[in-house]
Structures are given as structure tokens and as C-alpha cells.
């Protein structure tokens, strides 16, 4: 499979001279298999430029088809939808998958986001073909992809899905807006500790043996202590998850909007030093806008 990152920032777009290296657009990832089938993970502001890229490709094709895997419907994961130009073209075909548990349906949320109070055009008036489904933990098929879903922990902030995507004898796991399950309980008795342990084991089973894990890492350890329970992971949690799940490649995503390129460089240097000192073989490839990975290169 091939992966391209079009947006890696969390919470809100953060364009500035301090975020040029890693990028300021919110989450959007392009995934292709050997048949060139297309999955788009999340629909943050990064999908605007992805849309233009797909239009260039479409000159050689009759139409654009893709499945969107939406982790959840917070703004930073859907705010690119109104600016995704392929939605405005007839005969393009898009399937949207998202989590159950929202107060409105996924289609209604997209429609509300493009209500005339906020945007000049309504989602329902777009001429492309769109279908919607909302799921819990299940297995899906899209063309030559197999997709497994996992309910994640975003605090008490609504349903969030992780996705395991399989094709070409490879697997990619996407886990954004997730925090360790220990925050479910204010006190830790023997019973709650066992529940946490079993829940974490199920999460690690979901991630297990991934060729690429794309994991939430909004905070360094200092900030995580201040923001525990906000529904996001630290860099250390992402690394420990990868190590305990026999992951080959780890890419971080959902960087805090206040983290500059300089700060992220320092964090990544510390992460790699930790792995080196502990003699781990895990390879970290920090995500940035424009990063392209071909998993065949890392067999």
C-alpha cells in the first residue's frame, strides 16, 4: 500500500512560519492499494489540496471514487468537506463511513456544517454521488480493501473509530483522538485494573503486527500531565503501543497546534534516542504534509 499525508495537525489549522516543516492542515490521509483503489482517512483541511490532486488524475479517468473513513465528527476531522472540489462534480462517487453515537446522522452533520448560516452552498445540493454508514466494531469491504473498525477512547467526547486497513498483504492502523483506557476510572481497584488491562489488551490486538501505525500524539509528557482526560495521547503512549504490538513503522499524527517545527524536531530526536538506548528496532517516521510512504519499501 501507498500512503500520503495531506494534513497532520490536530484541533485547529495552524499555518505560520513556525509550522512550515510539518504543516498546519488538519488530518487527511490518502491510502492506495496496488489496484489504485482509494481510501481517504478523515476530512480535515488537508483534503482541499488532495481534491486538487485527484482532479489532475481525473483527466485520465471518467470519475473519482473513494471511501472516506471518518474517525469522528469534531471540526478538525470534517472541516475540509466544503472545500473538497471533487464533491462538486457529477458522477464522482464517495462512500462515507463514521462512528455511531452522534446526536445527528453523519449526513445531517455534513449538511449542518454547510448550512447557509455558515457556508453559501448546501451539502445536499452537491452533484456527486454520496452514501453514508455509521458503524461500531465491524469489518467492511471496499473494492480490494478490508477494513476493521475499533472503538477508541476520546474521553466522554463522543464516539471515535480507529481503522485497520488491509490490502496487498499489508496493514495500516489509524488511531487518532485516542487516550489510554485507564482514565475511565477515577480510582483503581483490583476490579477496575483488570478491566483496564483487558481493554488495553484488546486495543493492542487490534494494532498487532501493523506494517504502519498512524497514532495520535498531541502532547509531550509534560503537557499530557496537564491535559489528562482530554482524549489524546502522548508520544510515549504511541511508542509504547507500537512496541508492545510488534509494529514495523510508527508515524505520529494530530500534533498540537501550538507545537512549532522546532519543538517537534526536539521531541522526535528524544523519541529516537530512547529507542536507540533501549535497543528497539521500531522505526519512527514523523508524519508531515506531503510525506509519501510505500510500504513495499519497508518489508
C-alpha positions as CSV (number, residue, x, y, z in Angstrom):
1,X,0.0,0.0,0.0
2,X,0.9,3.6,-0.5
3,X,0.2,6.4,1.9
4,X,0.3,10.2,1.5
5,X,-0.2,12.7,4.4
6,X,-2.1,15.8,3.4
7,X,-2.8,17.1,7.0
8,X,-1.3,16.1,10.3
9,X,-2.3,18.9,12.7
10,X,-4.9,18.5,15.5
11,X,-7.7,20.7,16.9
12,X,-7.4,23.6,14.5
13,X,-5.4,24.6,11.4
14,X,-2.1,26.2,12.5
15,X,-0.5,27.9,9.5
16,X,2.5,30.1,10.4
17,X,6.2,30.4,9.8
18,X,6.7,28.1,12.8
19,X,4.8,25.2,11.2
20,X,6.1,25.1,7.7
21,X,8.1,21.9,8.0
22,X,5.3,19.6,9.4
23,X,2.4,21.6,8.2
24,X,-0.7,23.3,9.6
25,X,-3.6,21.5,7.9
26,X,-5.8,19.2,10.0
27,X,-6.0,15.4,9.5
28,X,-6.3,14.0,6.0
29,X,-4.5,10.9,4.7
30,X,-4.6,9.2,1.3
31,X,-4.3,5.4,1.1
32,X,-3.9,3.4,-2.2
33,X,-3.6,-0.3,-2.9
34,X,-1.9,-2.0,-5.8
35,X,-5.1,-1.6,-7.8
36,X,-5.0,2.1,-7.2
37,X,-8.3,1.9,-5.2
38,X,-8.6,5.0,-2.9
39,X,-9.4,5.4,0.8
40,X,-9.3,8.8,2.4
41,X,-8.9,8.8,6.2
42,X,-10.5,11.8,7.9
43,X,-11.6,15.0,6.1
44,X,-9.7,17.9,7.8
45,X,-8.4,20.9,5.9
46,X,-5.8,18.7,4.2
47,X,-8.3,17.3,1.8
48,X,-8.6,20.6,-0.1
49,X,-5.2,20.0,-1.7
50,X,-5.9,16.3,-2.0
51,X,-9.0,17.2,-4.0
52,X,-7.0,19.2,-6.5
53,X,-4.5,16.3,-6.9
54,X,-7.4,14.0,-7.6
55,X,-8.8,16.3,-10.2
56,X,-5.5,16.2,-12.1
57,X,-5.7,12.4,-12.1
58,X,-9.3,12.5,-13.2
59,X,-8.3,13.9,-16.6
60,X,-7.3,10.3,-17.4
61,X,-10.3,8.7,-15.7
62,X,-14.0,9.0,-16.1
63,X,-14.7,9.8,-12.5
64,X,-13.3,9.8,-8.9
65,X,-14.3,7.1,-6.5
66,X,-13.2,6.8,-2.8
67,X,-14.3,5.7,0.6
68,X,-13.9,8.2,3.4
69,X,-13.1,6.8,6.8
70,X,-14.1,9.5,9.3
71,X,-12.7,8.8,12.8
72,X,-15.3,11.2,14.4
73,X,-17.1,14.4,13.6
74,X,-15.2,17.0,15.6
75,X,-14.5,20.0,13.4
76,X,-10.8,19.3,12.7
77,X,-11.8,16.0,11.1
78,X,-14.6,17.2,8.8
79,X,-13.9,20.9,8.2
80,X,-12.3,20.2,4.8
81,X,-15.5,18.8,3.3
82,X,-16.9,22.1,1.9
83,X,-13.6,22.7,0.1
84,X,-13.2,19.3,-1.4
85,X,-13.8,20.1,-5.1
86,X,-14.5,16.6,-6.3
87,X,-17.7,16.6,-4.3
88,X,-19.0,19.3,-6.7
89,X,-18.6,17.2,-9.9
90,X,-21.3,14.9,-11.2
91,X,-20.7,11.2,-11.4
92,X,-17.9,11.2,-8.8
93,X,-18.8,8.6,-6.1
94,X,-17.9,8.8,-2.4
95,X,-18.8,6.5,0.4
96,X,-18.6,8.0,3.9
97,X,-18.1,5.8,7.0
98,X,-18.2,7.1,10.5
99,X,-18.9,6.1,14.1
100,X,-22.3,5.5,15.7
101,X,-23.2,7.5,18.7
102,X,-23.6,11.0,17.2
103,X,-26.7,13.1,18.0
104,X,-27.3,13.6,14.3
105,X,-26.5,11.3,11.4
106,X,-23.3,11.7,9.6
107,X,-25.1,13.2,6.6
108,X,-27.0,15.6,8.8
109,X,-23.8,16.8,10.4
110,X,-22.3,17.5,6.9
111,X,-25.5,19.2,6.0
112,X,-25.4,21.4,9.1
113,X,-21.8,22.3,8.6
114,X,-22.8,23.7,5.2
115,X,-26.0,25.4,6.4
116,X,-26.4,28.8,4.8
117,X,-25.6,30.4,8.1
118,X,-22.1,29.1,7.7
119,X,-21.5,28.4,4.1
120,X,-23.0,29.6,0.8
121,X,-23.8,26.1,-0.6
122,X,-25.7,23.2,1.0
123,X,-24.2,19.7,1.1
124,X,-27.4,18.2,-0.2
125,X,-27.1,20.3,-3.3
126,X,-23.7,18.8,-4.3
127,X,-24.0,16.8,-7.6
128,X,-21.6,14.0,-6.7
129,X,-23.0,10.6,-5.5
130,X,-22.6,10.1,-1.8
131,X,-23.6,7.3,0.6
132,X,-23.3,7.1,4.4
133,X,-23.0,4.4,7.0
134,X,-22.3,4.6,10.7
135,X,-20.8,1.6,12.5
136,X,-19.4,0.3,15.7
137,X,-16.9,-2.5,15.7
138,X,-17.2,-4.4,12.5
139,X,-15.4,-5.5,9.3
140,X,-16.0,-3.7,6.0
141,X,-15.0,-4.3,2.4
142,X,-14.3,-1.6,-0.2
143,X,-13.1,-2.7,-3.5
144,X,-9.8,-4.6,-2.7
145,X,-9.5,-3.2,0.8
146,X,-10.6,-4.9,4.0
147,X,-11.3,-2.5,6.9
148,X,-11.7,-3.4,10.5
149,X,-13.1,-0.8,13.0
150,X,-12.3,-0.3,16.7
151,X,-14.0,1.9,19.2
152,X,-11.4,4.3,20.7
153,X,-11.3,6.3,23.9
154,X,-11.8,10.1,23.3
155,X,-12.8,10.7,26.9
156,X,-16.5,11.5,27.2
157,X,-16.4,13.4,23.9
158,X,-18.4,11.2,21.6
159,X,-17.8,8.1,19.5
160,X,-14.4,7.7,17.8
161,X,-13.3,4.9,15.5
162,X,-9.9,3.5,14.8
163,X,-9.4,1.8,11.4
164,X,-7.3,-1.1,10.4
165,X,-6.9,-1.2,6.6
166,X,-5.6,-4.3,4.9
167,X,-4.6,-4.8,1.3
168,X,-1.6,-6.3,-0.6
169,X,-0.7,-8.5,2.4
170,X,-0.1,-5.3,4.4
171,X,-1.9,-3.5,7.2
172,X,-2.2,0.1,8.3
173,X,-3.8,1.1,11.6
174,X,-5.1,4.6,12.1
175,X,-5.7,5.7,15.7
176,X,-6.4,9.4,16.2
177,X,-8.0,11.1,19.1
178,X,-7.4,8.2,21.4
179,X,-6.2,8.1,25.0
180,X,-5.3,5.2,27.3
181,X,-8.2,3.4,28.9
182,X,-7.1,4.0,32.5
183,X,-8.8,7.3,32.6
184,X,-12.2,5.5,32.5
185,X,-11.9,5.2,36.3
186,X,-11.2,7.8,39.0
187,X,-9.9,5.1,41.4
188,X,-8.1,1.9,40.5
189,X,-9.3,-1.1,42.5
190,X,-8.4,-4.7,41.6
191,X,-11.6,-4.9,39.5
192,X,-11.0,-1.7,37.5
193,X,-7.3,-2.6,37.0
194,X,-8.4,-5.9,35.4
195,X,-10.9,-4.1,33.2
196,X,-8.3,-1.6,32.0
197,X,-5.8,-4.4,31.4
198,X,-8.3,-6.4,29.3
199,X,-9.4,-3.3,27.3
200,X,-5.8,-2.3,26.6
201,X,-5.0,-5.9,25.5
202,X,-7.9,-5.8,23.0
203,X,-6.5,-2.5,21.7
204,X,-3.1,-4.0,21.3
205,X,-4.6,-7.0,19.5
206,X,-6.2,-4.5,17.0
207,X,-2.9,-2.8,16.4
208,X,-0.8,-6.0,16.5
209,X,1.7,-6.6,13.6
210,X,0.7,-3.5,11.7
211,X,3.1,-2.6,8.9
212,X,2.3,1.1,9.7
213,X,0.7,2.5,12.8
214,X,-0.5,6.1,12.5
215,X,-1.1,7.2,16.0
216,X,-2.4,10.3,17.9
217,X,0.4,12.1,19.6
218,X,-0.8,15.5,20.6
219,X,1.2,16.1,23.7
220,X,4.7,15.6,25.1
221,X,4.7,14.1,28.6
222,X,4.7,17.5,30.4
223,X,1.6,18.7,28.6
224,X,-0.1,15.3,28.9
225,X,0.0,15.5,32.7
226,X,-1.8,18.9,32.5
227,X,-4.4,17.6,29.9
228,X,-5.0,14.1,31.1
229,X,-8.6,13.1,30.2
230,X,-8.7,15.4,27.1
231,X,-8.9,12.4,24.8
232,X,-5.4,12.5,23.3
233,X,-2.2,10.5,23.6
234,X,1.3,11.4,24.4
235,X,4.3,10.5,22.2
236,X,5.4,8.0,24.8
237,X,2.0,6.2,24.8
238,X,2.1,5.9,21.0
239,X,5.6,4.5,21.1
240,X,4.7,2.0,23.9
241,X,1.7,0.9,22.0
242,X,3.8,0.3,18.9
243,X,6.5,-1.6,20.8
244,X,4.0,-3.9,22.6
245,X,2.1,-4.6,19.4
246,X,5.1,-5.6,17.2
247,X,4.5,-2.6,14.8
248,X,7.1,-2.1,12.0
249,X,6.6,1.6,11.3
250,X,5.2,4.3,13.5
251,X,4.0,7.7,12.3
252,X,2.6,10.3,14.7
253,X,-0.4,12.5,13.9
254,X,-2.6,15.2,15.4
255,X,0.2,17.4,16.6
256,X,-0.9,20.2,19.0
257,X,-1.5,23.4,17.1
258,X,0.9,25.2,19.4
259,X,3.8,22.9,18.7
260,X,6.3,24.5,16.4
261,X,8.6,22.7,14.0
262,X,11.5,23.3,16.4
263,X,9.6,21.7,19.3
264,X,8.5,18.7,17.2
265,X,12.1,18.3,16.0
266,X,13.3,18.1,19.6
267,X,10.5,15.6,20.6
268,X,11.4,13.3,17.6
269,X,15.1,13.5,18.5
270,X,14.2,12.4,22.1
271,X,11.9,9.6,20.8
272,X,14.6,8.1,18.6
273,X,17.3,8.4,21.3
274,X,15.0,6.5,23.6
275,X,14.6,3.7,21.1
276,X,18.3,3.6,20.4
277,X,19.2,3.4,24.1
278,X,16.7,0.6,24.7
279,X,17.8,-1.3,21.6
280,X,14.4,-1.3,19.9
281,X,14.0,-1.9,16.1
282,X,10.9,0.2,15.8
283,X,11.3,2.8,13.0
284,X,9.7,6.2,13.6
285,X,8.8,8.3,10.5
286,X,7.2,11.5,11.8
287,X,4.3,12.5,9.6
288,X,4.4,15.8,7.7
289,X,2.4,17.3,4.9
290,X,3.4,15.8,1.7
291,X,5.1,12.7,3.2
292,X,4.6,9.7,0.9
293,X,5.3,6.1,2.1
294,X,5.3,2.9,0.0
295,X,5.1,0.0,2.4
296,X,6.8,-2.2,-0.1
297,X,10.0,-0.2,0.7
298,X,9.9,-1.4,4.3
299,X,9.5,-5.1,4.0
